[in-house]
Amino acid sequence: MTEASSPDTQRLRDAVAFTQDLIRCPSVTPEEGGALDLMQEALTSLGFECTRMTFVSEGSYEVDNLFARRGSGKGPVFGYAGHTDVVPIGDPSDWSVDPFSADIVDGRLIGRGAVDMKGSIGAFVAALARFLDQRPDFDGDIMFIITGDEEGIGINGTKRVLEWMEEQGHRMDHCLVGEPTSNDTLGDMIKIGRRGSINFKLTVNGMQGHAAYPQLADNPVHPMVQMLTHLTTEPMDSGTEHFLPSSLQVVTVDVGNPATNVIPAKITANFNVRFNDIYNSDQVIAWVRERLHRVRDDYALEWRVSGESFLCPPGKLSDLLTASIEAVTGIRAELGTSGGTSDARFIRSHATVAEFGLLNDTAHKVDEHCTVTELEQLSEIYEHLLEGYFPDA
């Protein structure tokens, strides 16, 4: 760990300063980049017992993860989950500053991971440090699950840590995931669920031939067009109380054919389905197959389920978050389920989970940033949340 990245007592209590330290760790998936080292040192200094664990699966890269716990062992158990890995920066010349310098320009903290999601981690650690200054003997436990693989394939990160926790007897009652959930203003959205996601690959085979002699060939493009029409012209549903309608989006159609006078032998199409809590993945697959069979039975269909849809009904955690946001910003947050997948899809089987963090409009973009004011407000919201979750007896 470099001297510049080592946290001191004062910087731990300053959400902006500690976030800067995290951004300066170049932790592009799957590189740890010093970010987990920094977190371990910070949490150890706050009295947490830390466990580092590295997981690897066949055909995948190694992933470094951090678990930390502090508390009395009596009372409620609160978890915070996040990731220190970030997406690649792209062309550094497109950035107005060094993506890992964490410069503040005109009140904006710029850097890869500022929004997704080192800003949230920095805000929570600072809030926690201030909370512990006032309540070192709070009744309950606080846990951290910090992975280095949320932006990657995601198989050796949070999912594996949760399996380890279960084996070791660690449990959580509630868990906050610090993903950037706010849309237009900090605090306007709390996520209490997520849509499921399945990626499909559809292949239709035919017989190659000359375009002038179609009777001597079998053109697979024509049935593919009909199949995709059946998939895209009928809505899957009209949504539910907390979910938007399910959505099927075709993302590629390819015959690999550079010639204009050749009927291709094969055509493939890739499409993604984001589905709400009306369905599970098996039901979505059955829905797709039924529409494909309306055209023909001779096709190949492959799929990969990224996650099931889930909903954590409003309750203690979402109520405390809503109250904390309103106390700090004056905004009444909406409870939603929009957006992509997150590690909450794994956590929801182990604890009641909700997601709340910074604005998501610059996530993964050049000059990713949040304002200093937003970061400080987020930390204040998190501190308010901890005070409400562990009331002073």
KEDO-992660 format. One record per residue (C-alpha): residue in three letters; x, y, z. Coordinates in steps of 0.001 Angstrom, whole numbers. Each point is the difference from the previous one (the first is absolute). Last residue first. Example, Ala and Ser with C-alpha at 12.3 -4.5 7.8 and 13.67 -1.06 7.14 Angstrom:
BEGIN
Ser  13670  -1060  7140
Ala  -1370  -3440  660
***
This chain:
BEGIN
Ala  -30983  2692  24771
Asp  1465  1868  -2933
Pro  -1700  -1221  -3176
Phe  1995  -2337  -2264
Tyr  -1883  136  -3300
Gly  -923  3647  428
Glu  3537  1118  787
Leu  1317  -2123  -2860
Leu  -2448  1591  -2436
His  893  3539  1130
Glu  3641  -831  -651
Tyr  -890  -1300  -3465
Ile  -1959  3167  -788
Glu  2923  2158  1171
Ser  2359  -1976  -2232
Leu  -2343  535  -2952
Gln  -126  3720  768
Glu  3792  240  -38
Leu  164  -1826  -3312
Glu  -2728  2141  -1518
Thr  1736  3212  1109
Val  3341  -1099  -1420
Thr  -1701  -554  -3328
Cys  177  -3372  -1697
His  2144  -1004  -2927
Glu  716  -2285  -2940
Asp  2115  2057  -2390
Val  -427  -2563  -2807
Lys  -2970  -2212  762
His  -408  -3229  1986
Ala  -2431  1724  2417
Thr  -636  3607  -1022
Asp  -3809  113  400
Asn  -207  -2328  3019
Leu  -525  2560  2739
Leu  1337  -1217  3343
Gly  -1081  -2887  2189
Phe  -2810  -2202  1238
Glu  -719  -3688  -307
Ala  -2229  -2086  2257
Val  388  -3512  1354
Thr  -1845  -2227  2458
Ala  2542  -2696  736
His  1533  -3256  -1253
Ser  -1944  -817  -3186
Arg  -115  3707  -905
Ile  3794  139  101
Phe  522  -1742  -3335
Arg  -2288  2236  -2089
Ala  1251  2967  2036
Asp  3268  -541  -1862
Ser  -1419  2156  -2769
Thr  -2177  -422  -3085
Gly  -1122  2794  -2288
Gly  -2281  2937  585
Ser  -3491  319  1423
Thr  -1299  -1433  3273
Gly  -1457  3007  1795
Leu  -918  1541  3343
Glu  -293  3754  -565
Ala  1839  2263  2410
Arg  -1640  2920  1810
Ile  2459  2869  -320
Gly  727  2477  2826
Thr  3711  -651  -497
Val  1329  -1070  3415
Ala  -3148  -964  1918
Glu  -1710  -1268  -3170
Ile  2879  -2303  -814
Ser  114  -1335  3555
Ala  -3770  -617  91
Thr  47  -1871  -3304
Leu  3019  -2046  1058
Leu  -1623  -888  3306
Asp  -3216  -1067  -1742
Ser  1937  -1983  -2634
Leu  1843  -1874  2743
Lys  -2965  -612  2315
Gly  -2530  -1041  -2624
Pro  -907  300  -3674
Pro  -212  -3407  -1706
Cys  3318  -1474  -1190
Leu  -644  -795  -3659
Phe  1817  -2430  -2266
Ser  522  -769  -3670
Glu  2419  -2822  -677
Gly  3573  604  -1073
Ser  2458  -245  -2870
Val  -1770  -2974  -1594
Arg  1874  -1241  -3064
Trp  -1823  -1278  -3073
Glu  355  -2184  -3079
Leu  -2673  -716  -2600
Ala  452  -2145  -3097
Tyr  -2695  -115  -2701
Asp  -2247  -2487  -1796
Asp  -3379  242  1696
Arg  -1375  2681  -2296
Val  -1991  3239  -48
Arg  -2372  -261  2968
His  2711  -2019  1673
Leu  2020  3186  514
Arg  -2857  1559  1949
Glu  -357  -2955  2366
Arg  3761  -167  453
Val  233  3589  1200
Trp  -2773  -375  2597
Ala  1532  -3301  1189
Ile  3363  1742  484
Val  -1731  2783  1926
Gln  -1775  -2536  2203
Asp  3262  -1764  782
Ser  1618  3343  883
Asn  -2642  927  2563
Tyr  -2888  2168  -1011
Ile  -2563  2479  1337
Asp  2796  1529  2071
Asn  1395  1986  -2922
Phe  2010  -1064  -3025
Arg  2913  1484  -1907
Val  342  -2144  -3142
Asn  3063  266  -2217
Phe  336  -946  -3653
Asn  2598  -1540  -2254
Ala  -820  -1082  -3535
Thr  1717  -2569  -2186
Ile  -362  -856  -3684
Lys  1219  -3031  -1923
Ala  582  -1280  -3543
Pro  -166  3407  -1629
Ile  -1702  659  -3349
Val  2743  1386  -2212
Asn  -441  2841  -2506
Thr  820  2986  2190
Ala  3256  -1370  1400
Pro  1590  977  3354
Asn  -2017  -2590  1992
Gly  715  -418  3681
Val  -3694  -691  572
Asp  -428  2227  3049
Val  -2786  1486  2100
Thr  1099  1821  3174
Val  -1587  1754  2996
Val  -3656  -1053  -88
Gln  -1702  1444  3093
Leu  -2664  -1751  2068
Ser  -1500  2068  2814
Ser  -2059  -783  3093
Pro  -2404  2762  937
Leu  1204  2336  2786
Phe  129  -1371  3506
His  -1231  1094  3465
Glu  -3762  -457  -347
Thr  252  -2269  -3038
Gly  766  411  -3697
Ser  -2147  -199  -3137
Asp  1105  -3448  -1162
Met  2090  -1764  -2651
Pro  -1028  2483  -2670
Glu  -666  -1611  -3392
Thr  1832  1457  -3006
Thr  3542  -917  998
Leu  135  -3771  357
His  -2454  -785  -2799
Thr  1901  2353  -2331
Leu  3286  -1599  996
Met  -1334  -3376  -1119
Gln  -1327  1365  -3274
Val  3344  1624  -831
Met  1781  -3233  903
Pro  -2361  -1942  -2268
His  1086  2211  -2945
Val  3711  93  795
Pro  402  -3782  -93
Asn  -185  -122  -3849
Asp  -190  -3600  -1208
Ala  1633  -480  -3386
Leu  -786  -1534  -3403
Gln  -3386  1732  -318
Pro  1770  3266  805
Tyr  1825  -86  -3364
Ala  952  3618  -722
Ala  1230  477  3597
His  2455  -2859  -532
Gly  176  -2529  2791
Gln  738  -742  3628
Met  -2367  -2304  1824
Gly  -1747  956  3221
Asn  813  121  3700
Val  -1688  2233  2577
Thr  1961  1026  3103
Leu  -1373  1893  3018
Lys  2343  1286  2714
Phe  -1681  1173  3194
Asn  1176  2198  2890
Ile  -2201  -160  3100
Ser  -522  2752  2589
Gly  -2160  277  3106
Arg  -1322  3365  1054
Arg  1237  1486  3226
Gly  -1381  659  3441
Ile  -257  2595  2748
Lys  1918  2729  -1866
Ile  -146  3427  1627
Met  -524  2981  -2303
Asp  -233  3811  320
Gly  2737  300  2599
Leu  2605  1936  -1950
Thr  -1813  1687  -2851
Asp  -649  -1084  -3596
Asn  396  -3786  111
Ser  1277  -1213  3372
Thr  882  -3692  179
Pro  3801  4  -39
Glu  807  -3352  1675
Gly  595  99  3751
Val  -1562  -3325  955
Leu  -1582  155  3451
Cys  -578  -3284  1806
His  -2517  -1032  2639
Asp  -174  -2857  2489
Met  3432  -1374  -757
Arg  1474  -3375  922
His  3504  -1351  592
Gly  54  -3702  918
Gln  3325  -839  -1629
Glu  -1534  -2127  -2770
Glu  -2598  2700  -654
Met  2697  2642  -174
Trp  2011  -2101  -2483
Glu  -3039  -320  -2284
Leu  -549  3745  276
Val  3642  599  -949
Arg  -414  -2254  -3041
Lys  -3005  1942  -1304
Thr  1646  3340  782
Gly  3022  -703  -2193
Asn  1136  -3068  -1896
Ile  -2884  -254  -2490
Gly  -422  3673  -881
Ile  1163  -113  -3613
Gly  1470  3477  303
Glu  -1363  3265  1385
Glu  -886  -1603  3327
Asp  3363  -1751  333
Gly  2146  1694  2631
Thr  -2353  -621  2880
Ile  -828  1779  3246
Ile  -2345  -1653  2493
Phe  -5  2103  3158
Met  -1715  -896  3247
Ile  -1443  2009  2892
Asp  -1124  -1650  3227
Gly  -2449  787  2773
Asp  -325  2150  3086
Phe  2222  3052  -441
Asp  3102  182  2197
Pro  2077  2470  -2020
Arg  -3021  2313  -395
Gln  1146  3613  -450
Asp  3367  -558  -1675
Leu  -1475  -3180  -1505
Phe  -2559  2067  -1927
Arg  2730  2305  -1330
Ala  2017  -2958  -1260
Leu  -3123  -1602  -1473
Ala  -935  3128  -1918
Ala  3544  234  -1399
Val  -61  -3686  -981
Phe  -3433  473  -1601
Ala  973  3047  -2047
Gly  3214  -1610  -1210
Ile  -1879  -3141  -1019
Ser  -2650  2079  -1770
Gly  2605  2012  -1877
Lys  1900  -3158  -891
Met  -2977  -1246  -1982
Asp  -694  471  -2801
Val  -221  3758  542
Ala  3626  1026  577
Gly  1102  -3331  -1469
Arg  2197  1456  -2714
Gly  742  3565  1008
Ile  -1376  3511  317
Leu  -1117  1603  3278
Arg  -2069  2985  -1103
Gly  -9  3355  1854
Asp  1464  1922  -2919
Val  2752  -2591  -463
Ile  932  -2458  2745
Asp  2695  -2407  -1149
Ala  -231  -3695  796
Ser  3330  -719  -1750
Phe  -1100  -3388  -1334
Pro  -1802  1152  -3154
Asp  2779  2570  -690
Val  -1935  3155  -838
Ser  -2180  1273  -2891
Trp  -414  -3572  -1207
Asp  -1  -856  -3703
Ser  3793  -298  34
Pro  -332  -2935  2383
Asp  -1615  -2079  -2783
Gly  -2257  -2530  1726
Ile  -11  177  3790
Pro  -632  -3698  632
Val  -2858  -933  2380
Val  454  204  3763
Asp  719  -2422  2830
Thr  -598  1236  3541
His  -3336  -1722  408
Gly  -2769  416  2536
Ala  -1962  -1592  2793
Tyr  -921  1519  3367
Gly  -1528  -2290  2598
Phe  -1990  641  3156
Val  -401  -2652  2688
Pro  -2614  606  2688
Gly  674  -653  3673
Lys  2684  -1889  1858
Gly  3304  -1043  -1539
Ser  1463  3185  1421
Gly  1305  1445  -3209
Arg  2564  129  -2772
Arg  256  -1986  -3217
Ala  2062  95  -3192
Phe  -1  -2067  -3195
Leu  2322  898  -2863
Asn  326  -1517  -3471
Asp  2802  -711  -2487
Val  -1023  -1638  -3273
Glu  2151  -2414  -1995
Tyr  -748  -267  -3737
Ser  -2390  -2459  -1580
Gly  245  -3209  -2045
Glu  -532  -2262  2969
Ser  -1007  2068  3002
Val  2056  2281  2216
Phe  -580  1450  3445
Thr  2223  2118  2203
Met  -983  786  3560
Arg  928  2812  2326
Thr  -1444  -24  3505
Cys  -276  3114  2124
Glu  -897  426  3669
Phe  -1267  3543  311
Gly  1210  2421  2664
Leu  -22  3228  -1997
Ser  3731  -269  -747
Thr  -687  -3450  -1430
Leu  -2640  1570  -2229
Ala  2428  2519  -1485
Glu  2842  -2478  -471
Gln  -2313  -2502  -1660
Met  -1523  2657  -2240
Leu  3419  1193  -1166
Asp  1145  -3544  -704
Leu  -3280  -530  -1852
Ala  730  3014  -2202
Gly  3679  -803  -597
Gly  -476  -642  -3726
Glu  -2075  -3137  525
Glu  222  -774  -3725
Pro  -2916  -2028  -1405
Thr  -1574  2379  -973
Val  1577  3476  -72
Ser  1254  847  3494
Pro  2242  2992  -691
Cys  137  1185  3673
Arg  -167  3795  -190
Ile  -3795  -296  23
Leu  147  -1487  3505
Asp  2116  2828  1419
Gln  -2307  2565  -1602
Thr  -2962  -1749  1617
Phe  1759  331  3356
Ala  467  3736  -472
Val  -3559  632  -1184
Ala  -1670  -2017  2751
Asp  2058  1654  2751
Arg  -49  -2116  3158
Leu  2623  -2405  -1325
Arg  2128  2960  -1071
Gln  338  1145  3627
Thr  1207  -3320  1358
Asp  2533  -609  -2747
Pro  -502  -2150  -3084
Ser  2993  -1326  -1913
Ser  -362  780  -3724
Ala  2698  2673  -224
Glu  2483  -2176  1900
Thr  -386  -2721  -2605
Met  -1364  -3417  877
***
